[in-house]
Amino acid sequence: AGVAGVFSSLVALVFLIPSIAVAARRLHDQDKSGWWLLIIFIPLLGALVLLVFMFLEGTKGDNRFGSDPKEGAA
């Protein structure tokens, strides 16, 4: 508790929004909706499924969320 608890809570809050944005972008790369992030609320199984989604390859070429980031200037 005390100062360390307040500091760690602030750090967690600062990293929460960027983490959600990165996870949603990763799902969009696979042509999945960002709403799939809500699967994390299913105990144990939801976290496992989301972890597998994060490691899957994105779709090749364009999808409904935009162009393939790997096809950019290489």
Secondary structure in CASP SS format (residue, H / E / C, confidence):
PFRMAT SS
TARGET T0000
AUTHOR 0000-0000-0000
METHOD secondary structure of the structure
MODEL  1
A C 1.00
G H 1.00
V H 1.00
A H 1.00
G H 1.00
V H 1.00
F H 1.00
S H 1.00
S H 1.00
L H 1.00
V H 1.00
A H 1.00
L H 1.00
V H 1.00
F H 1.00
L H 1.00
I H 1.00
P H 1.00
S H 1.00
I H 1.00
A H 1.00
V H 1.00
A H 1.00
A H 1.00
R H 1.00
R H 1.00
L H 1.00
H H 1.00
D H 1.00
Q C 1.00
D C 1.00
K C 1.00
S C 1.00
G H 1.00
W H 1.00
W H 1.00
L H 1.00
L H 1.00
I H 1.00
I H 1.00
F H 1.00
I C 1.00
P C 1.00
L C 1.00
L H 1.00
G H 1.00
A H 1.00
L H 1.00
V H 1.00
L H 1.00
L H 1.00
V H 1.00
F H 1.00
M H 1.00
F H 1.00
L C 1.00
E C 1.00
G C 1.00
T C 1.00
K C 1.00
G C 1.00
D C 1.00
N E 1.00
R C 1.00
F C 1.00
G E 1.00
S C 1.00
D C 1.00
P H 1.00
K H 1.00
E H 1.00
G C 1.00
A C 1.00
A C 1.00
END
